[in-house]
């Protein structure tokens, strides 16, 4: 499998952005196995969490194996600690970058399907929020959203203080990302606001997959969001499994999420972990 590490110049961010890409174009098959049809690949844009970077998914999970087995291209950009939200005052348009520009650039570079139903966005924690917000914001581009342990708590922002020892939980830091916290709930930075707006417009929403660990501090936040989706008749899958806010859980559930996605269900190729005949 091809694993590419590259830098893209982003007009949305006005700088070079590191991006990793898993591209299963070189899968080696066992004799007698049918070769994949020569057609564009389905794609998952996969976002890291706070304190992470574009290497996180590759280091923390077996995403390369899962991608190859399902003939899935996976694009993993750097999002800093910025929640994948547009920040006009700092000229950091992270939402526009992952929801629009990155898709456009990678489609120029690689044999990717341009179809909405073949284009997915996902992430964990901060990246789970980023996937949910930008998957909804750019619903014409993304047909499916995956949020693992998502930081889906925008409604609580107005009550934030600066008491937390963790910088990303402090009111002043969140304001630096989201702007005025008294206005953010009724804005397109809030996934719930976007869902209500899209439902009012009669738009086709992406299908949604949410998972969170039974010991995760964000479980109730995710359960509440899943309840909100159900109350509004939004098609969604919500799963709770053993684990906390950690990589063992995310490795297990990114595999489950990929199985949930409408991938090609490809065959295992020949590699160091699979040398017996399938």
N, C-alpha and C positions, 0 to 999 in steps of 0.2 A: 504494500500500500504506500502511496505517495503521501508524505507529510511535509508540508511547505511552511517555512517561517519567512515572513516578508514584512515590508513596511509599505503602507499606502499613504499618499499625500491626501489628506482630507480637507476639502474646502469648508466643510462644516466646522472643523476644529482648527483650521489653518496651521496644521503641522503634520509631521509624519506620525502615523499610528501603527504600532506592531499588530500583526494579525497572523494567527495560525490557521492552516487549512488542512483537513484530512480529505484526500482525493483518491478514492479507490479505483482509479483507472488502470492500475497495473496488477490487479488481482491475478494470482497464478492459480489455475484450476487443475484438478486431478484429470488424468486422461479419461475421455468419454463424457465429461461433464459439459453441458451446453454453455456456450459463451453468452454473455449478456448482450441483449440487443443494443445496437449502436443508437442511443437516444440520450437526450439530456438527463442529468441527474436531479433527483430530489435533494433538497438542501435544508439543513438545520443551522440557523444562526444561534450560537450558544454563548450565553453571557456569564461571566464570573461574578463572584460576590465581593463584598467589601473586604479590604485588606488583600485581595487577590490580584491576579493579572491574567493575561492571555495564555499563560502556560498552565493555569490551575486545572482545567479539565483533563488535560493530557497527563499531568503528574498525579492527580488525585483519583482518577477513575480509569476504567478500561474502554474509554470512548473510542479509541482507534479500532479495537476489535469489534465493538458493536456497530460502528460505521461500516467497516468492511463487510461484515456478515449481512448487512442490509443494503449494500450498494448505495450508501447515503453519504453525501458530501456534508462535512461539518465545518463551519466557519466560526472562529473564536477570536473576537477582537479584544483589545484593551479598552476598558471603560473607566479606568482610574477608580476613585471612590465617589463618583459623582451621580450615582443612581440612574444613569442613562437618561437624564432629563436636560432639556435645553436651558442654558443659562446665558441669556442675551448680554447681560452686563459684563461677563467675562469672555464673551465671544466663544463660548463652549456649547455648541449645539449637538450634544450627545444623542438626543432622541432622533434628530434628523440624520445623524451619522449612521446609527444602527438600523433605523427604520426605513431609510431611503437611499442614502449615498452608498453605504456598504453593499447593499443588494445590487445597485446599479453597476458598481465597479466590478464586483465578483462575477456578475453575469457577463460582463465584457471579457473577463480573463479566462473563465472556465466554462465547460459545457454544462451549464445549469438550466434547468427548466424555468421558464418565465411564468408558468402557471401558478395561480394563487393556491390551488389545492396541492401543489408540490413544494410549497415554500413555507417553512416552519420557523418559529422563534421560541427559544427556551432559555432558562437560566436558573440559578440557585440564589436564595437569599436576596441580596440587593439585585442580582441579575434576574431573579424570579419576578421581582417588581418591575424591572426594566423590560422583561419579556411581555408581561401582562399589559403594561401601559403602552408600549410601542406596538405590540401586536394588535391592540385595539385602535390606537391612533392611526396606524397604517393597515387597517383591516382589508383594504383593497389589495394589499401585497401578501399578507400572511393568512393562510387558511387554518393554521393550527398554532396554539400557544401551549407551552409547557412551563409550569412554575413549580419549582421544588423548594420547599421551606421559604416561600416568598415573603418579603418584607412588605406586606400588604396592609399597612396601618396608617394611611394618609389621614384618616378621620381623627386620629389622635394627635396630629401635629400641633394644632392650636394650643394644646395643654402642655406642650413640651417646655422644659426648663433647662437650665445649664448645670444641673446638679450631677449629672452622670459623669463618671470618670472616663467613659468611652467617648471619644470625640464625635463619632458618627451618631450618637444618641443625643447630643447636646443641641439645644434650640438654635444657637448661633450658627452651628455648622449646617444643620438642616436648612436654615434660612439661606445660607450661602448657595445651596443647591437648588432649592425650590422657590425661593423668593418669599414674599409675605405669607406667613403661615396662616393668617386669618382669611386669606383669599384662596388658598390652594385647594380646599375641599371642593369648591364650586368652580373647578377649572379642569382643563384637559390633562393636567398632571395627576389627576385622581382617576384610577380605573373605574370606580363606581360611577363617577360623573360621565365618563365616556360611554359606559354600557347604557346608562339611562338615555343619553343623547342618541346613541345609535339605534336603540329600540324605538325611540320616538320618530326617528327618520325612516324606520323600516329597513335599515341596512342589514346585510348578511354578516353576522358576527362570526369570528373564527371559532372553531371548536376548541375547548379548553380542558387541559389536564392539570390537576393540582395534587401534590402529594406532600406530606409532612410527617416527621417522626413523632412517635407517641411520647417521647421525652423531650421534644423540642420546645423551647420557650415561645416559639411562634405558632404553636399548634392551634390555640384558640383563635388567633388572628386569621389563620387559614380556614379553620372550620367556619368562622363567622362569614368570611368572604364566600365560601362555598354555599352557605345557606342563602346569602344574598343572591347568588346566581340562580339557585333553585327557585327562590321566591319570584324571580323575574323571568322564569321559564327559559333560562339560557342553557344550552346544551353543554354540560360539563361532567367530567369524571373527577371524583375526589377520593383519594386513598390515604389511609393512615397506616404506617408500618412501624415495626420496632426500630428505635434509633433516636438519636438526638440531632443537634445541628452540626453534623460531621460527615466526613467523606465516605464512610462505610454505607451510610444511608443513601447518599447521593449516587454512589456507584450502583447500588441495587436499583434505585428508582429511575435513573436515566436509562437503564436497560429496559425497565418496564415501560417507560414513556416512549422509547423508540419502538417497542412492540405495539404500543397503542397507536402510534402514528401510522399512516398508510404508506409504509415503505414498500420496497420491492420484495422483501423476504428472500434475499439472495442466498447463495450457498457459501459455505466456508471455503476459503481458498487455502493454498498450501503456505504454511508459515511455520516458524519454530515451535509454535504452540499447537500445531495441528498437522502432524506428518502421517497420521493414519488415514486410510481411505474413508471418506464420508459416504 
